[in-house]
Amino acid sequence: MLLRDIIFDLAPNVREKISYRLPFFYRRRWLCFIMPASHTKTIDQGVKLGLCNGNLLKAHEAYLEKADRKQVYYIHFETLQDMDEGLIKSVLIEAIEVDDSLSLRK
């Protein structure tokens, strides 16, 4: 299953918008985005699932790449076989919960 399909399956109310030449997905706030290798010089192949509030995803901290970033974290998939659908869904569910909690704070 493609990343985009998984995102829409988990959050049917999510909206997609192209920003910075990338597909971004948002509900109340920016939720995530998909970055192919062709868009960045940091990876040679594959795709990154960017999580806009990745710094707040505590349950999946071990799977997220943060490098020197403070807020946006990634999961890098080099091939389709690397994509663990269960992990992706679990991370996105937590990201949706964070999105809901941040919206309640305002």
Backbone hydrogen bonds, N-H to C=O, Kabsch-Sander energy under -0.5 kcal/mol:
donor,donor_aa,acceptor,acceptor_aa,energy
6,I,2,L,-2.2
7,I,3,L,-2.5
8,F,4,R,-2.2
9,D,5,D,-2.3
10,L,6,I,-2.2
11,A,7,I,-2.0
14,V,11,A,-2.4
15,R,26,Y,-3.0
17,K,24,F,-2.7
19,S,17,K,-0.6
19,S,22,L,-2.7
22,L,19,S,-1.7
24,F,17,K,-2.8
24,F,22,L,-0.7
25,F,32,C,-3.1
26,Y,15,R,-2.5
27,R,29,R,-1.9
31,L,25,F,-2.8
32,C,25,F,-1.6
33,F,50,G,-2.0
34,I,23,P,-1.7
35,M,48,K,-2.9
37,A,46,G,-2.2
39,H,36,P,-2.0
40,T,37,A,-1.4
47,V,77,F,-2.7
48,K,35,M,-2.8
49,L,75,I,-2.7
50,G,33,F,-2.8
50,G,48,K,-0.8
51,L,73,Y,-3.3
52,C,31,L,-1.5
52,C,50,G,-0.6
53,N,31,L,-0.5
54,G,51,L,-1.9
55,N,71,Q,-1.8
56,L,53,N,-2.0
57,L,54,G,-1.6
58,K,56,L,-1.4
61,E,58,K,-1.1
63,Y,60,H,-1.6
64,L,60,H,-0.6
64,L,61,E,-1.0
65,E,74,Y,-3.4
66,K,64,L,-0.5
69,R,66,K,-2.6
73,Y,51,L,-1.7
73,Y,71,Q,-0.5
74,Y,65,E,-2.3
75,I,49,L,-1.3
77,F,47,V,-3.1
78,E,76,H,-0.5
82,D,79,T,-0.8
83,M,79,T,-0.5
83,M,80,L,-1.1
84,D,82,D,-0.7
85,E,83,M,-0.9
88,I,84,D,-2.7
89,K,85,E,-2.6
90,S,86,G,-2.3
91,V,87,L,-2.7
92,L,88,I,-2.6
93,I,89,K,-2.5
94,E,90,S,-1.9
95,A,91,V,-2.4
96,I,92,L,-2.5
97,E,93,I,-2.2
98,V,94,E,-2.4
99,D,95,A,-2.3
100,D,96,I,-2.4
101,S,97,E,-2.4
102,L,98,V,-2.6
103,S,99,D,-1.7
104,L,100,D,-1.5
105,R,101,S,-1.0
106,K,102,L,-0.7
